[in-house]
Amino acid sequence: MSNAPTNVSDYDAIAKTVQHYIDGAKSGRGADMKPAFHEGATIFGYVGTDLLAGPIQQLFDWNDQNGPATGLQARIASIDMIGTVATVRLELEDWTGSRFTDLFTMLKVDGEWKIINKVFHLHP
């Protein structure tokens, strides 16, 4: 039995939500990516040996300080959806010189897909 999305409109809505995140990374404005996230979303991952963990506002603040990632290349590697929950794997290259793999947990809230949690790997 496959867990592949069967509702194309949900699949497209998930991709559109993730696109807000990508667009915000490219513009360097946290406010541009904010619509992708639930207000209670969290972020977890390591920057070197330091654990970054907590409210998603940390991402928005970092993005504002980091500036535009005009050379960013992004690809959704997978979307797995079951009813009102989904996971997304996103590959990002040249986010101002860095490469990331992001894993998002998403939930359909009031008819809209929102990122609930972002876990990331910063490639050396």
C-alpha positions in Angstrom: 0.0 0.0 0.0 1.4 3.4 -1.0 1.4 6.5 1.1 1.6 8.7 -2.0 -0.7 11.7 -2.1 -3.9 10.8 -3.9 -5.4 14.3 -3.8 -3.5 16.5 -6.4 -4.9 19.7 -5.0 -3.4 18.9 -1.5 -0.1 18.0 -3.1 0.0 21.3 -5.0 -1.0 23.2 -1.8 1.9 21.6 0.1 4.3 22.6 -2.6 2.9 26.1 -2.6 3.4 26.4 1.1 7.0 25.2 0.8 7.5 27.8 -2.0 6.7 30.6 0.5 9.7 29.3 2.5 11.9 29.2 -0.6 10.9 32.6 -1.7 11.6 34.1 1.7 15.1 32.5 1.6 15.7 34.0 -1.8 14.5 37.5 -0.7 16.3 37.4 2.7 13.1 38.5 4.4 11.6 36.3 7.2 8.2 38.0 6.7 8.1 36.4 3.2 8.5 32.9 4.5 6.3 33.3 7.6 3.1 32.4 5.8 4.4 28.8 5.4 4.6 28.2 9.1 2.1 27.7 11.9 2.5 30.3 14.6 3.6 27.6 17.1 6.2 26.1 14.7 9.6 25.0 15.9 13.1 24.6 14.4 15.8 22.1 15.3 19.3 21.4 13.9 23.0 21.8 14.4 25.1 24.7 13.2 28.5 23.2 13.7 28.4 21.7 17.2 25.8 24.1 18.4 22.2 22.9 18.6 19.7 25.4 17.3 16.3 24.6 18.9 13.1 26.5 19.7 10.5 28.8 18.2 10.6 29.3 14.4 11.1 33.0 15.0 14.8 32.2 15.3 14.7 31.2 11.6 13.0 34.4 10.6 15.5 36.5 12.5 18.5 34.6 11.1 17.1 35.0 7.6 16.7 38.7 8.0 20.3 39.0 9.2 21.7 36.6 6.6 20.2 38.6 3.6 19.0 37.4 0.2 20.1 34.1 -1.1 20.0 35.0 -4.8 21.8 31.9 -6.0 19.7 29.5 -4.0 18.6 26.4 -5.8 15.8 24.4 -4.1 14.2 21.1 -5.0 11.4 19.2 -3.2 12.9 15.7 -3.0 9.7 14.1 -1.5 6.3 14.7 -0.2 4.5 12.0 1.9 0.9 12.8 2.8 -1.6 10.9 4.9 -4.9 12.7 5.5 -4.2 15.9 7.3 -0.4 15.3 8.0 2.5 15.4 5.6 6.3 15.3 5.6 8.5 17.1 3.1 12.2 16.7 2.3 13.7 19.8 0.7 17.2 20.1 -0.7 18.8 23.5 -0.8 22.1 24.5 -2.4 23.9 27.8 -2.2 21.9 29.4 0.6 24.5 32.2 0.7 27.2 29.5 0.3 25.7 26.7 2.4 23.9 23.5 1.6 21.0 22.3 3.7 18.6 19.4 3.8 15.3 20.4 5.5 12.7 18.0 6.8 9.3 19.6 7.4 6.4 18.1 9.4 3.2 19.7 8.1 -0.4 19.8 9.2 -3.6 20.9 7.4 -5.0 23.6 9.8 -8.3 25.2 9.0 -8.0 24.0 5.4 -4.4 25.3 4.9 -1.1 23.4 4.9 1.3 24.8 7.5 4.8 23.7 8.5 4.7 22.7 12.2 8.3 21.7 12.6 11.6 22.2 10.6 14.5 19.9 11.3 17.6 20.7 9.2 21.0 19.3 8.4 23.7 21.8 7.5 26.1 19.9 5.2 29.9 20.5 6.0 
